[in-house]
Amino acid sequence: MAALRVIVSPPSPSGGRRVRVDGTILGLAQGLPDLVEFLRRAGLEGLDEDDVAQSRLVEWHGGGPDVWTSPS
């Protein structure tokens, strides 16, 4: 099975980051727990927050896994 392409967009002005898997928007994550849940629903089970934060599967745009709010 081919790897999924996961893109986490830069933080929105109101907070949170849009998450896409293979071009489909899964939702607006407010933190790593949300991202883990979105990926679980997309079929990537058994991942925890550390796995997701360190995964090469995830492309972080506009900051890494520790950035969830827009700069002031």
PDB file of N, CA, C and O in Angstrom:
ATOM      1  N   MET A   1       0.848  -1.180   0.000  1.00  0.00           N
ATOM      2  CA  MET A   1       0.000   0.000   0.000  1.00  0.00           C
ATOM      3  C   MET A   1       0.889   1.237   0.000  1.00  0.00           C
ATOM      4  O   MET A   1       1.869   1.296   0.743  1.00  0.00           O
ATOM      5  N   ALA A   2       0.558   2.215  -0.821  1.00  0.00           N
ATOM      6  CA  ALA A   2       1.309   3.460  -0.879  1.00  0.00           C
ATOM      7  C   ALA A   2       1.056   4.285   0.376  1.00  0.00           C
ATOM      8  O   ALA A   2      -0.025   4.247   0.964  1.00  0.00           O
ATOM      9  N   ALA A   3       2.082   5.031   0.767  1.00  0.00           N
ATOM     10  CA  ALA A   3       1.958   5.889   1.945  1.00  0.00           C
ATOM     11  C   ALA A   3       1.010   7.048   1.645  1.00  0.00           C
ATOM     12  O   ALA A   3       0.980   7.574   0.533  1.00  0.00           O
ATOM     13  N   LEU A   4       0.249   7.428   2.646  1.00  0.00           N
ATOM     14  CA  LEU A   4      -0.628   8.585   2.518  1.00  0.00           C
ATOM     15  C   LEU A   4       0.195   9.853   2.609  1.00  0.00           C
ATOM     16  O   LEU A   4       1.223   9.884   3.286  1.00  0.00           O
ATOM     17  N   ARG A   5      -0.247  10.893   1.935  1.00  0.00           N
ATOM     18  CA  ARG A   5       0.411  12.194   2.031  1.00  0.00           C
ATOM     19  C   ARG A   5      -0.410  13.047   2.991  1.00  0.00           C
ATOM     20  O   ARG A   5      -1.561  13.382   2.714  1.00  0.00           O
ATOM     21  N   VAL A   6       0.199  13.395   4.124  1.00  0.00           N
ATOM     22  CA  VAL A   6      -0.474  14.166   5.163  1.00  0.00           C
ATOM     23  C   VAL A   6       0.138  15.561   5.179  1.00  0.00           C
ATOM     24  O   VAL A   6       1.350  15.719   5.328  1.00  0.00           O
ATOM     25  N   ILE A   7      -0.721  16.576   5.022  1.00  0.00           N
ATOM     26  CA  ILE A   7      -0.265  17.961   5.048  1.00  0.00           C
ATOM     27  C   ILE A   7      -0.974  18.684   6.175  1.00  0.00           C
ATOM     28  O   ILE A   7      -2.202  18.681   6.258  1.00  0.00           O
ATOM     29  N   VAL A   8      -0.183  19.305   7.045  1.00  0.00           N
ATOM     30  CA  VAL A   8      -0.717  20.135   8.122  1.00  0.00           C
ATOM     31  C   VAL A   8      -0.395  21.578   7.735  1.00  0.00           C
ATOM     32  O   VAL A   8       0.769  21.979   7.701  1.00  0.00           O
ATOM     33  N   SER A   9      -1.444  22.351   7.445  1.00  0.00           N
ATOM     34  CA  SER A   9      -1.291  23.730   6.988  1.00  0.00           C
ATOM     35  C   SER A   9      -0.832  24.640   8.115  1.00  0.00           C
ATOM     36  O   SER A   9      -0.888  24.263   9.285  1.00  0.00           O
ATOM     37  N   PRO A  10      -0.374  25.846   7.761  1.00  0.00           N
ATOM     38  CA  PRO A  10      -0.004  26.815   8.803  1.00  0.00           C
ATOM     39  C   PRO A  10      -1.203  27.124   9.694  1.00  0.00           C
ATOM     40  O   PRO A  10      -2.349  26.944   9.282  1.00  0.00           O
ATOM     41  N   PRO A  11      -0.943  27.585  10.904  1.00  0.00           N
ATOM     42  CA  PRO A  11      -2.041  27.950  11.809  1.00  0.00           C
ATOM     43  C   PRO A  11      -2.930  29.034  11.195  1.00  0.00           C
ATOM     44  O   PRO A  11      -2.446  29.976  10.568  1.00  0.00           O
ATOM     45  N   SER A  12      -4.232  28.877  11.390  1.00  0.00           N
ATOM     46  CA  SER A  12      -5.175  29.892  10.923  1.00  0.00           C
ATOM     47  C   SER A  12      -5.173  31.051  11.926  1.00  0.00           C
ATOM     48  O   SER A  12      -4.763  30.872  13.073  1.00  0.00           O
ATOM     49  N   PRO A  13      -5.623  32.227  11.508  1.00  0.00           N
ATOM     50  CA  PRO A  13      -5.669  33.369  12.426  1.00  0.00           C
ATOM     51  C   PRO A  13      -6.506  33.102  13.682  1.00  0.00           C
ATOM     52  O   PRO A  13      -6.238  33.671  14.740  1.00  0.00           O
ATOM     53  N   SER A  14      -7.512  32.244  13.565  1.00  0.00           N
ATOM     54  CA  SER A  14      -8.361  31.947  14.720  1.00  0.00           C
ATOM     55  C   SER A  14      -7.847  30.751  15.534  1.00  0.00           C
ATOM     56  O   SER A  14      -8.444  30.381  16.544  1.00  0.00           O
ATOM     57  N   GLY A  15      -6.742  30.155  15.090  1.00  0.00           N
ATOM     58  CA  GLY A  15      -6.157  29.007  15.787  1.00  0.00           C
ATOM     59  C   GLY A  15      -6.482  27.704  15.092  1.00  0.00           C
ATOM     60  O   GLY A  15      -7.480  27.603  14.378  1.00  0.00           O
ATOM     61  N   GLY A  16      -5.659  26.731  15.296  1.00  0.00           N
ATOM     62  CA  GLY A  16      -5.839  25.428  14.671  1.00  0.00           C
ATOM     63  C   GLY A  16      -5.184  25.372  13.311  1.00  0.00           C
ATOM     64  O   GLY A  16      -4.827  26.395  12.728  1.00  0.00           O
ATOM     65  N   ARG A  17      -5.032  24.150  12.814  1.00  0.00           N
ATOM     66  CA  ARG A  17      -4.382  23.924  11.529  1.00  0.00           C
ATOM     67  C   ARG A  17      -5.199  22.945  10.702  1.00  0.00           C
ATOM     68  O   ARG A  17      -5.635  21.908  11.203  1.00  0.00           O
ATOM     69  N   ARG A  18      -5.405  23.280   9.433  1.00  0.00           N
ATOM     70  CA  ARG A  18      -6.141  22.408   8.521  1.00  0.00           C
ATOM     71  C   ARG A  18      -5.291  21.181   8.223  1.00  0.00           C
ATOM     72  O   ARG A  18      -4.082  21.283   8.015  1.00  0.00           O
ATOM     73  N   VAL A  19      -5.936  20.029   8.204  1.00  0.00           N
ATOM     74  CA  VAL A  19      -5.251  18.768   7.945  1.00  0.00           C
ATOM     75  C   VAL A  19      -5.831  18.147   6.684  1.00  0.00           C
ATOM     76  O   VAL A  19      -7.045  17.992   6.552  1.00  0.00           O
ATOM     77  N   ARG A  20      -4.938  17.792   5.754  1.00  0.00           N
ATOM     78  CA  ARG A  20      -5.331  17.118   4.514  1.00  0.00           C
ATOM     79  C   ARG A  20      -4.604  15.782   4.425  1.00  0.00           C
ATOM     80  O   ARG A  20      -3.431  15.671   4.784  1.00  0.00           O
ATOM     81  N   VAL A  21      -5.308  14.788   3.949  1.00  0.00           N
ATOM     82  CA  VAL A  21      -4.689  13.504   3.635  1.00  0.00           C
ATOM     83  C   VAL A  21      -5.026  13.199   2.187  1.00  0.00           C
ATOM     84  O   VAL A  21      -6.194  13.091   1.812  1.00  0.00           O
ATOM     85  N   ASP A  22      -3.977  13.063   1.377  1.00  0.00           N
ATOM     86  CA  ASP A  22      -4.133  12.821  -0.056  1.00  0.00           C
ATOM     87  C   ASP A  22      -5.106  13.812  -0.698  1.00  0.00           C
ATOM     88  O   ASP A  22      -5.915  13.441  -1.548  1.00  0.00           O
ATOM     89  N   GLY A  23      -5.016  15.085  -0.276  1.00  0.00           N
ATOM     90  CA  GLY A  23      -5.823  16.142  -0.868  1.00  0.00           C
ATOM     91  C   GLY A  23      -7.200  16.334  -0.262  1.00  0.00           C
ATOM     92  O   GLY A  23      -7.879  17.309  -0.584  1.00  0.00           O
ATOM     93  N   THR A  24      -7.625  15.441   0.597  1.00  0.00           N
ATOM     94  CA  THR A  24      -8.937  15.548   1.230  1.00  0.00           C
ATOM     95  C   THR A  24      -8.796  16.227   2.585  1.00  0.00           C
ATOM     96  O   THR A  24      -7.997  15.793   3.415  1.00  0.00           O
ATOM     97  N   ILE A  25      -9.563  17.284   2.814  1.00  0.00           N
ATOM     98  CA  ILE A  25      -9.523  17.980   4.103  1.00  0.00           C
ATOM     99  C   ILE A  25     -10.225  17.115   5.145  1.00  0.00           C
ATOM    100  O   ILE A  25     -11.382  16.730   4.978  1.00  0.00           O
ATOM    101  N   LEU A  26      -9.498  16.815   6.228  1.00  0.00           N
ATOM    102  CA  LEU A  26     -10.067  16.020   7.313  1.00  0.00           C
ATOM    103  C   LEU A  26     -10.640  16.880   8.424  1.00  0.00           C
ATOM    104  O   LEU A  26     -11.514  16.438   9.169  1.00  0.00           O
ATOM    105  N   GLY A  27     -10.154  18.101   8.536  1.00  0.00           N
ATOM    106  CA  GLY A  27     -10.666  18.983   9.567  1.00  0.00           C
ATOM    107  C   GLY A  27      -9.627  19.969  10.039  1.00  0.00           C
ATOM    108  O   GLY A  27      -8.534  20.067   9.481  1.00  0.00           O
ATOM    109  N   LEU A  28      -9.987  20.701  11.082  1.00  0.00           N
ATOM    110  CA  LEU A  28      -9.131  21.708  11.690  1.00  0.00           C
ATOM    111  C   LEU A  28      -8.669  21.174  13.040  1.00  0.00           C
ATOM    112  O   LEU A  28      -9.450  21.092  13.988  1.00  0.00           O
ATOM    113  N   ALA A  29      -7.402  20.814  13.113  1.00  0.00           N
ATOM    114  CA  ALA A  29      -6.833  20.281  14.348  1.00  0.00           C
ATOM    115  C   ALA A  29      -6.415  21.417  15.262  1.00  0.00           C
ATOM    116  O   ALA A  29      -5.812  22.394  14.819  1.00  0.00           O
ATOM    117  N   GLN A  30      -6.736  21.284  16.534  1.00  0.00           N
ATOM    118  CA  GLN A  30      -6.347  22.276  17.533  1.00  0.00           C
ATOM    119  C   GLN A  30      -5.070  21.863  18.262  1.00  0.00           C
ATOM    120  O   GLN A  30      -4.516  22.636  19.044  1.00  0.00           O
ATOM    121  N   GLY A  31      -4.609  20.645  18.002  1.00  0.00           N
ATOM    122  CA  GLY A  31      -3.408  20.134  18.639  1.00  0.00           C
ATOM    123  C   GLY A  31      -3.129  18.720  18.167  1.00  0.00           C
ATOM    124  O   GLY A  31      -3.881  18.164  17.367  1.00  0.00           O
ATOM    125  N   LEU A  32      -2.047  18.139  18.665  1.00  0.00           N
ATOM    126  CA  LEU A  32      -1.670  16.789  18.264  1.00  0.00           C
ATOM    127  C   LEU A  32      -2.751  15.739  18.527  1.00  0.00           C
ATOM    128  O   LEU A  32      -2.921  14.838  17.705  1.00  0.00           O
ATOM    129  N   PRO A  33      -3.490  15.818  19.642  1.00  0.00           N
ATOM    130  CA  PRO A  33      -4.541  14.805  19.836  1.00  0.00           C
ATOM    131  C   PRO A  33      -5.571  14.793  18.694  1.00  0.00           C
ATOM    132  O   PRO A  33      -6.019  13.726  18.274  1.00  0.00           O
ATOM    133  N   ASP A  34      -5.938  15.968  18.199  1.00  0.00           N
ATOM    134  CA  ASP A  34      -6.869  16.032  17.067  1.00  0.00           C
ATOM    135  C   ASP A  34      -6.247  15.409  15.822  1.00  0.00           C
ATOM    136  O   ASP A  34      -6.905  14.657  15.103  1.00  0.00           O
ATOM    137  N   LEU A  35      -4.986  15.722  15.572  1.00  0.00           N
ATOM    138  CA  LEU A  35      -4.312  15.179  14.399  1.00  0.00           C
ATOM    139  C   LEU A  35      -4.239  13.657  14.468  1.00  0.00           C
ATOM    140  O   LEU A  35      -4.486  12.979  13.471  1.00  0.00           O
ATOM    141  N   VAL A  36      -3.902  13.120  15.633  1.00  0.00           N
ATOM    142  CA  VAL A  36      -3.868  11.665  15.809  1.00  0.00           C
ATOM    143  C   VAL A  36      -5.237  11.064  15.504  1.00  0.00           C
ATOM    144  O   VAL A  36      -5.320  10.028  14.843  1.00  0.00           O
ATOM    145  N   GLU A  37      -6.295  11.689  15.969  1.00  0.00           N
ATOM    146  CA  GLU A  37      -7.651  11.171  15.723  1.00  0.00           C
ATOM    147  C   GLU A  37      -8.006  11.244  14.240  1.00  0.00           C
ATOM    148  O   GLU A  37      -8.584  10.300  13.702  1.00  0.00           O
ATOM    149  N   PHE A  38      -7.672  12.345  13.573  1.00  0.00           N
ATOM    150  CA  PHE A  38      -7.947  12.448  12.135  1.00  0.00           C
ATOM    151  C   PHE A  38      -7.233  11.332  11.378  1.00  0.00           C
ATOM    152  O   PHE A  38      -7.811  10.716  10.482  1.00  0.00           O
ATOM    153  N   LEU A  39      -5.981  11.074  11.737  1.00  0.00           N
ATOM    154  CA  LEU A  39      -5.218  10.039  11.047  1.00  0.00           C
ATOM    155  C   LEU A  39      -5.765   8.647  11.349  1.00  0.00           C
ATOM    156  O   LEU A  39      -5.758   7.772  10.483  1.00  0.00           O
ATOM    157  N   ARG A  40      -6.238   8.444  12.574  1.00  0.00           N
ATOM    158  CA  ARG A  40      -6.864   7.157  12.917  1.00  0.00           C
ATOM    159  C   ARG A  40      -8.086   6.922  12.034  1.00  0.00           C
ATOM    160  O   ARG A  40      -8.289   5.825  11.513  1.00  0.00           O
ATOM    161  N   ARG A  41      -8.890   7.961  11.874  1.00  0.00           N
ATOM    162  CA  ARG A  41     -10.085   7.848  11.036  1.00  0.00           C
ATOM    163  C   ARG A  41      -9.743   7.634   9.572  1.00  0.00           C
ATOM    164  O   ARG A  41     -10.537   7.074   8.816  1.00  0.00           O
ATOM    165  N   ALA A  42      -8.546   8.086   9.169  1.00  0.00           N
ATOM    166  CA  ALA A  42      -8.093   7.898   7.791  1.00  0.00           C
ATOM    167  C   ALA A  42      -7.456   6.527   7.586  1.00  0.00           C
ATOM    168  O   ALA A  42      -7.027   6.198   6.480  1.00  0.00           O
ATOM    169  N   GLY A  43      -7.395   5.726   8.651  1.00  0.00           N
ATOM    170  CA  GLY A  43      -6.881   4.373   8.526  1.00  0.00           C
ATOM    171  C   GLY A  43      -5.500   4.141   9.102  1.00  0.00           C
ATOM    172  O   GLY A  43      -4.971   3.033   9.009  1.00  0.00           O
ATOM    173  N   LEU A  44      -4.904   5.166   9.698  1.00  0.00           N
ATOM    174  CA  LEU A  44      -3.578   5.031  10.302  1.00  0.00           C
ATOM    175  C   LEU A  44      -3.737   4.823  11.805  1.00  0.00           C
ATOM    176  O   LEU A  44      -3.616   5.762  12.592  1.00  0.00           O
ATOM    177  N   GLU A  45      -4.004   3.606  12.180  1.00  0.00           N
ATOM    178  CA  GLU A  45      -4.247   3.289  13.594  1.00  0.00           C
ATOM    179  C   GLU A  45      -2.949   2.952  14.302  1.00  0.00           C
ATOM    180  O   GLU A  45      -1.954   2.598  13.669  1.00  0.00           O
ATOM    181  N   GLY A  46      -2.971   3.065  15.616  1.00  0.00           N
ATOM    182  CA  GLY A  46      -1.830   2.683  16.431  1.00  0.00           C
ATOM    183  C   GLY A  46      -0.778   3.760  16.589  1.00  0.00           C
ATOM    184  O   GLY A  46       0.294   3.498  17.134  1.00  0.00           O
ATOM    185  N   LEU A  47      -1.065   4.977  16.119  1.00  0.00           N
ATOM    186  CA  LEU A  47      -0.121   6.088  16.269  1.00  0.00           C
ATOM    187  C   LEU A  47      -0.464   6.876  17.521  1.00  0.00           C
ATOM    188  O   LEU A  47      -1.633   7.027  17.874  1.00  0.00           O
ATOM    189  N   ASP A  48       0.574   7.380  18.192  1.00  0.00           N
ATOM    190  CA  ASP A  48       0.331   8.292  19.299  1.00  0.00           C
ATOM    191  C   ASP A  48       0.903   9.661  18.930  1.00  0.00           C
ATOM    192  O   ASP A  48       1.420   9.841  17.827  1.00  0.00           O
ATOM    193  N   GLU A  49       0.814  10.608  19.834  1.00  0.00           N
ATOM    194  CA  GLU A  49       1.252  11.971  19.547  1.00  0.00           C
ATOM    195  C   GLU A  49       2.725  12.039  19.185  1.00  0.00           C
ATOM    196  O   GLU A  49       3.099  12.773  18.270  1.00  0.00           O
ATOM    197  N   ASP A  50       3.569  11.288  19.884  1.00  0.00           N
ATOM    198  CA  ASP A  50       5.003  11.286  19.576  1.00  0.00           C
ATOM    199  C   ASP A  50       5.263  10.720  18.185  1.00  0.00           C
ATOM    200  O   ASP A  50       6.084  11.252  17.438  1.00  0.00           O
ATOM    201  N   ASP A  51       4.564   9.644  17.840  1.00  0.00           N
ATOM    202  CA  ASP A  51       4.716   9.060  16.503  1.00  0.00           C
ATOM    203  C   ASP A  51       4.401  10.087  15.426  1.00  0.00           C
ATOM    204  O   ASP A  51       5.152  10.244  14.464  1.00  0.00           O
ATOM    205  N   VAL A  52       3.287  10.781  15.597  1.00  0.00           N
ATOM    206  CA  VAL A  52       2.846  11.755  14.596  1.00  0.00           C
ATOM    207  C   VAL A  52       3.814  12.931  14.525  1.00  0.00           C
ATOM    208  O   VAL A  52       4.145  13.389  13.431  1.00  0.00           O
ATOM    209  N   ALA A  53       4.267  13.419  15.659  1.00  0.00           N
ATOM    210  CA  ALA A  53       5.175  14.564  15.688  1.00  0.00           C
ATOM    211  C   ALA A  53       6.494  14.260  14.985  1.00  0.00           C
ATOM    212  O   ALA A  53       7.113  15.161  14.419  1.00  0.00           O
ATOM    213  N   GLN A  54       6.928  13.011  15.015  1.00  0.00           N
ATOM    214  CA  GLN A  54       8.224  12.636  14.451  1.00  0.00           C
ATOM    215  C   GLN A  54       8.133  11.959  13.084  1.00  0.00           C
ATOM    216  O   GLN A  54       9.159  11.666  12.470  1.00  0.00           O
ATOM    217  N   SER A  55       6.920  11.709  12.606  1.00  0.00           N
ATOM    218  CA  SER A  55       6.731  10.957  11.378  1.00  0.00           C
ATOM    219  C   SER A  55       7.154  11.739  10.136  1.00  0.00           C
ATOM    220  O   SER A  55       6.887  12.934  10.015  1.00  0.00           O
ATOM    221  N   ARG A  56       7.811  11.047   9.229  1.00  0.00           N
ATOM    222  CA  ARG A  56       8.140  11.637   7.922  1.00  0.00           C
ATOM    223  C   ARG A  56       6.912  11.688   7.024  1.00  0.00           C
ATOM    224  O   ARG A  56       6.922  12.349   5.986  1.00  0.00           O
ATOM    225  N   LEU A  57       5.874  11.001   7.418  1.00  0.00           N
ATOM    226  CA  LEU A  57       4.624  10.970   6.678  1.00  0.00           C
ATOM    227  C   LEU A  57       3.941  12.337   6.681  1.00  0.00           C
ATOM    228  O   LEU A  57       3.219  12.674   5.743  1.00  0.00           O
ATOM    229  N   VAL A  58       4.169  13.126   7.737  1.00  0.00           N
ATOM    230  CA  VAL A  58       3.482  14.405   7.919  1.00  0.00           C
ATOM    231  C   VAL A  58       4.354  15.549   7.406  1.00  0.00           C
ATOM    232  O   VAL A  58       5.516  15.677   7.790  1.00  0.00           O
ATOM    233  N   GLU A  59       3.777  16.378   6.533  1.00  0.00           N
ATOM    234  CA  GLU A  59       4.430  17.600   6.064  1.00  0.00           C
ATOM    235  C   GLU A  59       3.876  18.764   6.878  1.00  0.00           C
ATOM    236  O   GLU A  59       2.685  19.067   6.808  1.00  0.00           O
ATOM    237  N   TRP A  60       4.732  19.404   7.638  1.00  0.00           N
ATOM    238  CA  TRP A  60       4.327  20.521   8.488  1.00  0.00           C
ATOM    239  C   TRP A  60       4.609  21.824   7.753  1.00  0.00           C
ATOM    240  O   TRP A  60       5.764  22.120   7.446  1.00  0.00           O
ATOM    241  N   HIS A  61       3.582  22.601   7.468  1.00  0.00           N
ATOM    242  CA  HIS A  61       3.734  23.890   6.798  1.00  0.00           C
ATOM    243  C   HIS A  61       3.466  24.990   7.820  1.00  0.00           C
ATOM    244  O   HIS A  61       2.458  24.958   8.526  1.00  0.00           O
ATOM    245  N   GLY A  62       4.369  25.960   7.894  1.00  0.00           N
ATOM    246  CA  GLY A  62       4.157  27.090   8.795  1.00  0.00           C
ATOM    247  C   GLY A  62       4.450  26.777  10.251  1.00  0.00           C
ATOM    248  O   GLY A  62       3.877  27.401  11.144  1.00  0.00           O
ATOM    249  N   GLY A  63       5.321  25.835  10.501  1.00  0.00           N
ATOM    250  CA  GLY A  63       5.690  25.477  11.870  1.00  0.00           C
ATOM    251  C   GLY A  63       5.530  23.985  12.093  1.00  0.00           C
ATOM    252  O   GLY A  63       4.778  23.313  11.387  1.00  0.00           O
ATOM    253  N   GLY A  64       6.234  23.484  13.066  1.00  0.00           N
ATOM    254  CA  GLY A  64       6.219  22.062  13.358  1.00  0.00           C
ATOM    255  C   GLY A  64       5.090  21.662  14.284  1.00  0.00           C
ATOM    256  O   GLY A  64       4.119  22.398  14.453  1.00  0.00           O
ATOM    257  N   PRO A  65       5.226  20.486  14.883  1.00  0.00           N
ATOM    258  CA  PRO A  65       4.148  19.929  15.695  1.00  0.00           C
ATOM    259  C   PRO A  65       3.879  20.672  17.002  1.00  0.00           C
ATOM    260  O   PRO A  65       2.914  20.368  17.702  1.00  0.00           O
ATOM    261  N   ASP A  66       4.724  21.639  17.328  1.00  0.00           N
ATOM    262  CA  ASP A  66       4.508  22.400  18.555  1.00  0.00           C
ATOM    263  C   ASP A  66       3.846  23.757  18.292  1.00  0.00           C
ATOM    264  O   ASP A  66       3.661  24.539  19.224  1.00  0.00           O
ATOM    265  N   VAL A  67       3.488  24.047  17.032  1.00  0.00           N
ATOM    266  CA  VAL A  67       2.907  25.341  16.655  1.00  0.00           C
ATOM    267  C   VAL A  67       1.449  25.151  16.257  1.00  0.00           C
ATOM    268  O   VAL A  67       1.154  24.503  15.253  1.00  0.00           O
ATOM    269  N   TRP A  68       0.535  25.720  17.047  1.00  0.00           N
ATOM    270  CA  TRP A  68      -0.895  25.559  16.774  1.00  0.00           C
ATOM    271  C   TRP A  68      -1.641  26.890  16.734  1.00  0.00           C
ATOM    272  O   TRP A  68      -2.840  26.914  16.460  1.00  0.00           O
ATOM    273  N   THR A  69      -0.952  27.988  17.000  1.00  0.00           N
ATOM    274  CA  THR A  69      -1.580  29.304  16.908  1.00  0.00           C
ATOM    275  C   THR A  69      -0.777  30.175  15.959  1.00  0.00           C
ATOM    276  O   THR A  69       0.428  29.991  15.787  1.00  0.00           O
ATOM    277  N   SER A  70      -1.452  31.106  15.360  1.00  0.00           N
ATOM    278  CA  SER A  70      -0.829  32.044  14.433  1.00  0.00           C
ATOM    279  C   SER A  70       0.016  33.042  15.216  1.00  0.00           C
ATOM    280  O   SER A  70      -0.372  33.465  16.305  1.00  0.00           O
ATOM    281  N   PRO A  71       1.197  33.430  14.654  1.00  0.00           N
ATOM    282  CA  PRO A  71       1.994  34.445  15.341  1.00  0.00           C
ATOM    283  C   PRO A  71       1.227  35.762  15.463  1.00  0.00           C
ATOM    284  O   PRO A  71       0.481  36.139  14.560  1.00  0.00           O
ATOM    285  N   SER A  72       1.411  36.436  16.554  1.00  0.00           N
ATOM    286  CA  SER A  72       0.697  37.718  16.773  1.00  0.00           C
ATOM    287  C   SER A  72       1.356  38.842  16.033  1.00  0.00           C
ATOM    288  O   SER A  72       0.895  39.981  16.102  1.00  0.00           O
TER     289      SER A  72
END
